[in-house]
Amino acid sequence: MMLGLLSFGQIKMVSQFCKDVISDNQDIVFICAINKNGRIIDMEKKNDSIFSLLSKHESEILFMQRILQISMMRDLDEKLGKLGMAIMEREYFTECLFPFNDGAVLILFNSSDIRSIAKKIWSQVQLLDEQIKTPLAC
């Protein structure tokens, strides 16, 4: 079941997740959770973030591209297996994109040696996704 909108409690979980992930790893310079429309649910960045080089318009384009990319990749889940993550190497950083809820989690690393870190975060994203889908007790 996919959620259209997140409750305040669920947004707080996403926010805490972003804070925890960026503080747990020195190689991560930016993390954000993006909804299905390419809008940021929450984000955390370090002062020297490469992401700060982009204008607001460029960052919006980046988020929409990533949501479209993850959506198209998920279209083949039934035939190819569930998508875990997508890793994109760039000259100055590495992007890692994780499917989450009906959106995605985008992380920028200042290191290209991120495979083991990405696998750990993938399991954390899956746990967060399950928590988001579980109805909250009032």
LUMTIDREN-475267 format. One record per atom (N, C-alpha, C): x, y, z; residue in three letters; residue number from 1; atom name. Coordinates in Angstrom, 3 decimals, padded with zeros to 6 digits. Layout:
<sites>
- X:Y:Z:type:seq:atom
- X:Y:Z:Ala:NUM:CA;
...
</sites>
This chain:
<sites>
- X:Y:Z:type:seq:atom
- 000.835:-001.185:000.000:Met:1:N;
- 000.000:000.000:000.000:Met:1:CA;
- 000.876:001.243:000.000:Met:1:C;
- 000.628:002.155:-000.918:Met:2:N;
- 001.383:003.393:-000.994:Met:2:CA;
- 000.591:004.509:-000.326:Met:2:C;
- 001.293:005.367:000.367:Leu:3:N;
- 000.647:006.486:001.037:Leu:3:CA;
- 000.713:007.720:000.153:Leu:3:C;
- -000.384:008.454:000.074:Gly:4:N;
- -000.378:009.695:-000.691:Gly:4:CA;
- 000.249:010.816:000.098:Gly:4:C;
- -000.220:011.011:001.305:Leu:5:N;
- 000.279:012.073:002.165:Leu:5:CA;
- 000.775:011.474:003.467:Leu:5:C;
- 001.811:012.074:004.027:Leu:6:N;
- 002.327:011.615:005.299:Leu:6:CA;
- 001.719:012.441:006.422:Leu:6:C;
- 001.476:011.784:007.536:Ser:7:N;
- 000.983:012.491:008.715:Ser:7:CA;
- 002.138:013.259:009.352:Ser:7:C;
- 001.815:014.128:010.291:Phe:8:N;
- 002.831:014.885:011.001:Phe:8:CA;
- 003.814:013.940:011.701:Phe:8:C;
- 003.294:012.888:012.322:Gly:9:N;
- 004.150:011.910:012.994:Gly:9:CA;
- 005.082:011.200:012.029:Gly:9:C;
- 004.591:010.873:010.848:Gln:10:N;
- 005.409:010.203:009.837:Gln:10:CA;
- 006.487:011.152:009.299:Gln:10:C;
- 006.136:012.418:009.135:Ile:11:N;
- 007.123:013.404:008.682:Ile:11:CA;
- 008.221:013.556:009.730:Ile:11:C;
- 007.851:013.511:011.000:Lys:12:N;
- 008.851:013.579:012.072:Lys:12:CA;
- 009.790:012.376:012.005:Lys:12:C;
- 009.268:011.186:011.681:Met:13:N;
- 010.114:009.995:011.537:Met:13:CA;
- 011.100:010.181:010.382:Met:13:C;
- 010.615:010.721:009.273:Val:14:N;
- 011.472:010.954:008.111:Val:14:CA;
- 012.555:011.972:008.467:Val:14:C;
- 012.163:013.028:009.164:Ser:15:N;
- 013.111:014.065:009.572:Ser:15:CA;
- 014.206:013.493:010.467:Ser:15:C;
- 013.812:012.680:011.435:Gln:16:N;
- 014.796:012.072:012.331:Gln:16:CA;
- 015.702:011.118:011.571:Gln:16:C;
- 015.132:010.384:010.625:Phe:17:N;
- 015.915:009.483:009.783:Phe:17:CA;
- 017.015:010.257:009.051:Phe:17:C;
- 016.640:011.377:008.423:Cys:18:N;
- 017.619:012.183:007.684:Cys:18:CA;
- 018.727:012.684:008.613:Cys:18:C;
- 018.365:013.164:009.785:Lys:19:N;
- 019.353:013.641:010.766:Lys:19:CA;
- 020.290:012.511:011.185:Lys:19:C;
- 019.728:011.348:011.471:Asp:20:N;
- 020.537:010.208:011.923:Asp:20:CA;
- 021.515:009.756:010.850:Asp:20:C;
- 021.040:009.642:009.621:Val:21:N;
- 021.887:009.137:008.538:Val:21:CA;
- 023.049:010.085:008.264:Val:21:C;
- 022.786:011.389:008.198:Ile:22:N;
- 023.867:012.332:007.875:Ile:22:CA;
- 024.863:012.449:009.028:Ile:22:C;
- 024.383:012.306:010.260:Ser:23:N;
- 025.305:012.410:011.391:Ser:23:CA;
- 026.112:011.126:011.590:Ser:23:C;
- 025.614:010.001:011.088:Asp:24:N;
- 026.308:008.722:011.242:Asp:24:CA;
- 027.445:008.507:010.249:Asp:24:C;
- 027.549:009.341:009.214:Asn:25:N;
- 028.567:009.103:008.204:Asn:25:CA;
- 029.174:010.408:007.713:Asn:25:C;
- 030.475:010.529:007.845:Gln:26:N;
- 031.167:011.751:007.454:Gln:26:CA;
- 031.224:011.952:005.943:Gln:26:C;
- 031.035:010.897:005.155:Asp:27:N;
- 031.100:011.021:003.699:Asp:27:CA;
- 029.799:011.531:003.081:Asp:27:C;
- 028.728:011.556:003.856:Ile:28:N;
- 027.450:012.045:003.336:Ile:28:CA;
- 027.401:013.557:003.498:Ile:28:C;
- 027.139:014.258:002.377:Val:29:N;
- 027.053:015.722:002.436:Val:29:CA;
- 025.626:016.229:002.298:Val:29:C;
- 024.716:015.358:001.838:Phe:30:N;
- 023.333:015.782:001.634:Phe:30:CA;
- 022.424:014.565:001.649:Phe:30:C;
- 021.283:014.700:002.278:Ile:31:N;
- 020.255:013.659:002.237:Ile:31:CA;
- 018.900:014.340:002.190:Ile:31:C;
- 018.012:013.784:001.385:Cys:32:N;
- 016.636:014.296:001.385:Cys:32:CA;
- 015.668:013.178:001.016:Cys:32:C;
- 014.478:013.296:001.567:Ala:33:N;
- 013.370:012.423:001.193:Ala:33:CA;
- 012.498:013.251:000.258:Ala:33:C;
- 012.131:012.658:-000.863:Ile:34:N;
- 011.383:013.357:-001.904:Ile:34:CA;
- 010.060:012.645:-002.119:Ile:34:C;
- 008.973:013.406:-002.219:Asn:35:N;
- 007.677:012.774:-002.463:Asn:35:CA;
- 007.502:012.461:-003.946:Asn:35:C;
- 006.370:011.854:-004.292:Lys:36:N;
- 006.141:011.402:-005.669:Lys:36:CA;
- 006.051:012.538:-006.675:Lys:36:C;
- 005.898:013.782:-006.192:Asn:37:N;
- 005.844:014.948:-007.079:Asn:37:CA;
- 007.188:015.660:-007.197:Asn:37:C;
- 008.221:015.098:-006.600:Gly:38:N;
- 009.544:015.707:-006.680:Gly:38:CA;
- 009.763:016.812:-005.659:Gly:38:C;
- 008.920:016.886:-004.657:Arg:39:N;
- 009.043:017.908:-003.609:Arg:39:CA;
- 009.718:017.295:-002.382:Arg:39:C;
- 010.514:018.106:-001.708:Ile:40:N;
- 011.238:017.637:-000.535:Ile:40:CA;
- 010.287:017.461:000.645:Ile:40:C;
- 010.349:016.287:001.263:Ile:41:N;
- 009.641:016.033:002.518:Ile:41:CA;
- 010.493:016.592:003.650:Ile:41:C;
- 011.778:016.261:003.623:Asp:42:N;
- 012.741:016.796:004.582:Asp:42:CA;
- 014.135:016.585:004.032:Asp:42:C;
- 015.098:017.381:004.535:Met:43:N;
- 016.475:017.242:004.078:Met:43:CA;
- 017.431:017.702:005.162:Met:43:C;
- 018.649:017.239:005.038:Glu:44:N;
- 019.756:017.657:005.891:Glu:44:CA;
- 020.968:017.803:004.988:Glu:44:C;
- 021.778:018.825:005.250:Lys:45:N;
- 023.005:018.983:004.469:Lys:45:CA;
- 024.100:019.530:005.357:Lys:45:C;
- 025.330:019.271:004.944:Lys:46:N;
- 026.493:019.797:005.650:Lys:46:CA;
- 026.891:021.108:004.984:Lys:46:C;
- 027.578:021.951:005.692:Asn:47:N;
- 027.951:023.277:005.200:Asn:47:CA;
- 028.680:023.254:003.872:Asn:47:C;
- 029.521:022.260:003.666:Asp:48:N;
- 030.298:022.186:002.435:Asp:48:CA;
- 029.596:021.374:001.345:Asp:48:C;
- 028.289:021.287:001.440:Ser:49:N;
- 027.524:020.450:000.522:Ser:49:CA;
- 027.671:020.898:-000.928:Ser:49:C;
- 027.945:019.946:-001.778:Ile:50:N;
- 028.002:020.185:-003.216:Ile:50:CA;
- 026.647:020.664:-003.713:Ile:50:C;
- 025.604:020.213:-003.033:Phe:51:N;
- 024.246:020.565:-003.420:Phe:51:CA;
- 024.015:022.081:-003.410:Phe:51:C;
- 024.753:022.805:-002.582:Ser:52:N;
- 024.569:024.256:-002.491:Ser:52:CA;
- 024.992:024.980:-003.769:Ser:52:C;
- 025.647:024.299:-004.684:Leu:53:N;
- 026.047:024.902:-005.958:Leu:53:CA;
- 024.870:025.091:-006.913:Leu:53:C;
- 023.769:024.366:-006.692:Leu:54:N;
- 022.628:024.415:-007.592:Leu:54:CA;
- 021.666:025.530:-007.207:Leu:54:C;
- 021.079:026.148:-008.214:Ser:55:N;
- 020.027:027.132:-007.963:Ser:55:CA;
- 018.764:026.400:-007.528:Ser:55:C;
- 017.790:027.130:-007.047:Lys:56:N;
- 016.524:026.518:-006.633:Lys:56:CA;
- 015.882:025.790:-007.809:Lys:56:C;
- 015.887:026.422:-008.975:His:57:N;
- 015.307:025.813:-010.176:His:57:CA;
- 016.049:024.533:-010.559:His:57:C;
- 017.378:024.575:-010.508:Glu:58:N;
- 018.169:023.382:-010.849:Glu:58:CA;
- 017.917:022.243:-009.863:Glu:58:C;
- 017.798:022.582:-008.588:Ser:59:N;
- 017.533:021.527:-007.606:Ser:59:CA;
- 016.145:020.929:-007.809:Ser:59:C;
- 015.150:021.751:-008.152:Glu:60:N;
- 013.811:021.232:-008.445:Glu:60:CA;
- 013.848:020.285:-009.628:Glu:60:C;
- 014.607:020.641:-010.651:Ile:61:N;
- 014.760:019.778:-011.827:Ile:61:CA;
- 015.417:018.459:-011.424:Ile:61:C;
- 016.460:018.534:-010.600:Leu:62:N;
- 017.145:017.330:-010.137:Leu:62:CA;
- 016.181:016.400:-009.408:Leu:62:C;
- 015.380:016.941:-008.492:Phe:63:N;
- 014.450:016.108:-007.728:Phe:63:CA;
- 013.389:015.484:-008.635:Phe:63:C;
- 012.860:016.260:-009.571:Met:64:N;
- 011.860:015.707:-010.499:Met:64:CA;
- 012.474:014.611:-011.365:Met:64:C;
- 013.727:014.812:-011.811:Gln:65:N;
- 014.417:013.782:-012.593:Gln:65:CA;
- 014.570:012.497:-011.792:Gln:65:C;
- 014.957:012.635:-010.542:Arg:66:N;
- 015.189:011.460:-009.714:Arg:66:CA;
- 013.893:010.703:-009.436:Arg:66:C;
- 012.796:011.425:-009.208:Ile:67:N;
- 011.509:010.760:-008.982:Ile:67:CA;
- 011.060:010.042:-010.244:Ile:67:C;
- 011.198:010.686:-011.383:Leu:68:N;
- 010.845:010.039:-012.650:Leu:68:CA;
- 011.713:008.803:-012.863:Leu:68:C;
- 012.995:008.939:-012.590:Gln:69:N;
- 013.931:007.823:-012.753:Gln:69:CA;
- 013.537:006.648:-011.857:Gln:69:C;
- 013.284:006.904:-010.592:Ile:70:N;
- 012.955:005.817:-009.661:Ile:70:CA;
- 011.604:005.203:-010.017:Ile:70:C;
- 010.661:006.030:-010.449:Ser:71:N;
- 009.342:005.539:-010.836:Ser:71:CA;
- 009.451:004.593:-012.035:Ser:71:C;
- 010.224:004.992:-013.016:Met:72:N;
- 010.386:004.158:-014.205:Met:72:CA;
- 011.122:002.853:-013.874:Met:72:C;
- 012.086:002.929:-012.967:Met:73:N;
- 012.809:001.723:-012.570:Met:73:CA;
- 011.892:000.762:-011.816:Met:73:C;
- 011.001:001.320:-010.989:Arg:74:N;
- 010.079:000.492:-010.208:Arg:74:CA;
- 009.015:-000.173:-011.087:Arg:74:C;
- 008.768:000.377:-012.269:Asp:75:N;
- 007.791:-000.216:-013.175:Asp:75:CA;
- 008.164:-001.642:-013.567:Asp:75:C;
- 009.422:-001.979:-013.458:Leu:76:N;
- 009.895:-003.308:-013.848:Leu:76:CA;
- 010.113:-004.240:-012.657:Leu:76:C;
- 009.686:-003.823:-011.465:Asp:77:N;
- 009.891:-004.625:-010.256:Asp:77:CA;
- 009.313:-006.034:-010.367:Asp:77:C;
- 008.129:-006.177:-010.942:Glu:78:N;
- 007.495:-007.501:-011.027:Glu:78:CA;
- 008.305:-008.460:-011.887:Glu:78:C;
- 008.917:-007.951:-012.938:Lys:79:N;
- 009.659:-008.829:-013.849:Lys:79:CA;
- 011.125:-008.986:-013.459:Lys:79:C;
- 011.728:-007.928:-012.902:Leu:80:N;
- 013.163:-007.968:-012.628:Leu:80:CA;
- 013.512:-008.068:-011.150:Leu:80:C;
- 012.515:-007.987:-010.279:Gly:81:N;
- 012.766:-007.986:-008.843:Gly:81:CA;
- 012.705:-006.566:-008.292:Gly:81:C;
- 012.443:-006.479:-007.005:Lys:82:N;
- 012.281:-005.188:-006.347:Lys:82:CA;
- 013.575:-004.371:-006.403:Lys:82:C;
- 013.450:-003.107:-006.778:Leu:83:N;
- 014.586:-002.195:-006.846:Leu:83:CA;
- 015.080:-001.878:-005.445:Leu:83:C;
- 016.372:-001.998:-005.234:Gly:84:N;
- 016.968:-001.677:-003.945:Gly:84:CA;
- 017.525:-000.272:-003.911:Gly:84:C;
- 018.372:000.044:-004.899:Met:85:N;
- 018.979:001.363:-004.956:Met:85:CA;
- 019.579:001.589:-006.329:Met:85:C;
- 019.813:002.854:-006.635:Ala:86:N;
- 020.506:003.226:-007.861:Ala:86:CA;
- 021.681:004.118:-007.453:Ala:86:C;
- 022.861:003.816:-007.976:Ile:87:N;
- 024.057:004.590:-007.652:Ile:87:CA;
- 024.558:005.253:-008.926:Ile:87:C;
- 024.783:006.571:-008.846:Met:88:N;
- 025.280:007.330:-009.985:Met:88:CA;
- 026.579:008.022:-009.605:Met:88:C;
- 027.621:007.714:-010.330:Glu:89:N;
- 028.926:008.322:-010.078:Glu:89:CA;
- 029.049:009.608:-010.887:Glu:89:C;
- 029.498:010.643:-010.232:Arg:90:N;
- 029.785:011.916:-010.894:Arg:90:CA;
- 031.247:012.257:-010.620:Arg:90:C;
- 031.720:013.267:-011.270:Glu:91:N;
- 033.118:013.661:-011.099:Glu:91:CA;
- 033.420:014.090:-009.666:Glu:91:C;
- 032.509:014.824:-009.042:Tyr:92:N;
- 032.790:015.397:-007.726:Tyr:92:CA;
- 032.088:014.703:-006.568:Tyr:92:C;
- 031.136:013.838:-006.845:Phe:93:N;
- 030.419:013.149:-005.777:Phe:93:CA;
- 029.678:011.951:-006.346:Phe:93:C;
- 029.108:011.161:-005.448:Thr:94:N;
- 028.313:010.005:-005.823:Thr:94:CA;
- 026.896:010.205:-005.320:Thr:94:C;
- 025.919:009.943:-006.178:Glu:95:N;
- 024.502:010.004:-005.792:Glu:95:CA;
- 024.017:008.594:-005.535:Glu:95:C;
- 023.221:008.456:-004.515:Cys:96:N;
- 022.593:007.174:-004.245:Cys:96:CA;
- 021.103:007.439:-004.059:Cys:96:C;
- 020.284:006.695:-004.773:Leu:97:N;
- 018.840:006.897:-004.792:Leu:97:CA;
- 018.156:005.618:-004.329:Leu:97:C;
- 017.314:005.759:-003.303:Phe:98:N;
- 016.608:004.620:-002.720:Phe:98:CA;
- 015.106:004.813:-002.883:Phe:98:C;
- 014.374:003.806:-003.376:Pro:99:N;
- 012.918:003.924:-003.382:Pro:99:CA;
- 012.413:003.996:-001.946:Pro:99:C;
- 011.445:004.852:-001.714:Phe:100:N;
- 010.891:005.022:-000.374:Phe:100:CA;
- 009.440:005.449:-000.493:Phe:100:C;
- 008.551:004.693:000.158:Asn:101:N;
- 007.132:005.007:000.108:Asn:101:CA;
- 006.751:005.136:-001.372:Asn:101:C;
- 006.150:006.229:-001.795:Asp:102:N;
- 005.916:006.412:-003.228:Asp:102:CA;
- 006.837:007.487:-003.779:Asp:102:C;
- 007.935:007.745:-003.071:Gly:103:N;
- 008.942:008.712:-003.486:Gly:103:CA;
- 010.324:008.080:-003.445:Gly:103:C;
- 011.288:008.855:-002.930:Ala:104:N;
- 012.667:008.371:-002.899:Ala:104:CA;
- 013.462:009.094:-001.817:Ala:104:C;
- 014.565:008.471:-001.438:Val:105:N;
- 015.561:009.108:-000.594:Val:105:CA;
- 016.793:009.303:-001.471:Val:105:C;
- 017.279:010.540:-001.545:Leu:106:N;
- 018.461:010.882:-002.337:Leu:106:CA;
- 019.585:011.248:-001.383:Leu:106:C;
- 020.753:010.649:-001.580:Ile:107:N;
- 021.920:010.941:-000.751:Ile:107:CA;
- 023.093:011.278:-001.659:Ile:107:C;
- 023.815:012.343:-001.313:Leu:108:N;
- 025.034:012.707:-002.024:Leu:108:CA;
- 026.222:012.407:-001.117:Leu:108:C;
- 027.190:011.686:-001.661:Phe:109:N;
- 028.414:011.322:-000.946:Phe:109:CA;
- 029.584:012.069:-001.565:Phe:109:C;
- 030.554:012.468:-000.756:Asn:110:N;
- 031.764:013.076:-001.316:Asn:110:CA;
- 032.834:012.020:-001.550:Asn:110:C;
- 032.451:010.775:-001.538:Ser:111:N;
- 033.350:009.656:-001.742:Ser:111:CA;
- 032.727:008.712:-002.762:Ser:111:C;
- 033.556:008.037:-003.515:Ser:112:N;
- 033.005:007.063:-004.468:Ser:112:CA;
- 033.001:005.655:-003.885:Ser:112:C;
- 033.586:005.470:-002.716:Asp:113:N;
- 033.645:004.150:-002.079:Asp:113:CA;
- 032.489:004.028:-001.092:Asp:113:C;
- 031.263:003.881:-001.607:Ile:114:N;
- 030.084:003.965:-000.760:Ile:114:CA;
- 029.241:002.699:-000.754:Ile:114:C;
- 029.663:001.658:-001.409:Arg:115:N;
- 028.814:000.465:-001.547:Arg:115:CA;
- 028.358:-000.098:-000.198:Arg:115:C;
- 029.276:-000.276:000.739:Ser:116:N;
- 028.883:-000.852:002.033:Ser:116:CA;
- 028.006:000.122:002.818:Ser:116:C;
- 028.311:001.405:002.719:Ile:117:N;
- 027.487:002.420:003.386:Ile:117:CA;
- 026.083:002.409:002.788:Ile:117:C;
- 026.005:002.338:001.461:Ala:118:N;
- 024.715:002.344:000.774:Ala:118:CA;
- 023.872:001.137:001.162:Ala:118:C;
- 024.485:-000.022:001.293:Lys:119:N;
- 023.737:-001.215:001.685:Lys:119:CA;
- 023.165:-001.063:003.098:Lys:119:C;
- 023.936:-000.475:003.999:Lys:120:N;
- 023.453:-000.233:005.359:Lys:120:CA;
- 022.270:000.735:005.335:Lys:120:C;
- 022.402:001.802:004.565:Ile:121:N;
- 021.323:002.796:004.477:Ile:121:CA;
- 020.093:002.186:003.820:Ile:121:C;
- 020.300:001.312:002.839:Trp:122:N;
- 019.174:000.651:002.180:Trp:122:CA;
- 018.331:-000.089:003.211:Trp:122:C;
- 018.971:-000.816:004.102:Ser:123:N;
- 018.197:-001.529:005.123:Ser:123:CA;
- 017.501:-000.546:006.066:Ser:123:C;
- 018.122:000.603:006.344:Gln:124:N;
- 017.489:001.622:007.182:Gln:124:CA;
- 016.277:002.239:006.478:Gln:124:C;
- 016.391:002.468:005.171:Val:125:N;
- 015.266:003.014:004.391:Val:125:CA;
- 014.110:002.016:004.394:Val:125:C;
- 014.414:000.735:004.221:Gln:126:N;
- 013.363:-000.278:004.238:Gln:126:CA;
- 012.648:-000.301:005.586:Gln:126:C;
- 013.393:-000.175:006.671:Leu:127:N;
- 012.797:-000.141:008.008:Leu:127:CA;
- 011.916:001.093:008.170:Leu:127:C;
- 012.400:002.251:007.737:Leu:128:N;
- 011.603:003.485:007.797:Leu:128:CA;
- 010.334:003.339:006.966:Leu:128:C;
- 010.455:002.752:005.786:Asp:129:N;
- 009.302:002.549:004.910:Asp:129:CA;
- 008.246:001.700:005.617:Asp:129:C;
- 008.671:000.652:006.288:Glu:130:N;
- 007.733:-000.195:007.025:Glu:130:CA;
- 007.083:000.569:008.178:Glu:130:C;
- 007.873:001.401:008.875:Gln:131:N;
- 007.321:002.194:009.970:Gln:131:CA;
- 006.291:003.192:009.459:Gln:131:C;
- 006.541:003.790:008.312:Ile:132:N;
- 005.624:004.761:007.709:Ile:132:CA;
- 004.303:004.075:007.338:Ile:132:C;
- 004.381:002.850:006.870:Lys:133:N;
- 003.185:002.125:006.432:Lys:133:CA;
- 002.381:001.568:007.585:Lys:133:C;
- 002.993:001.460:008.775:Thr:134:N;
- 002.290:000.936:009.943:Thr:134:CA;
- 001.454:002.058:010.562:Thr:134:C;
- 000.163:001.822:010.770:Pro:135:N;
- -000.673:002.859:011.373:Pro:135:CA;
- -000.136:003.251:012.748:Pro:135:C;
- -000.134:004.558:013.001:Leu:136:N;
- 000.357:005.061:014.278:Leu:136:CA;
- -000.670:004.911:015.365:Leu:136:C;
- -000.226:004.497:016.534:Ala:137:N;
- -001.130:004.395:017.685:Ala:137:CA;
- -001.429:005.787:018.224:Ala:137:C;
- -002.668:006.063:018.535:Cys:138:N;
- -003.037:007.389:019.029:Cys:138:CA;
- -002.883:007.471:020.522:Cys:138:C;
</sites>
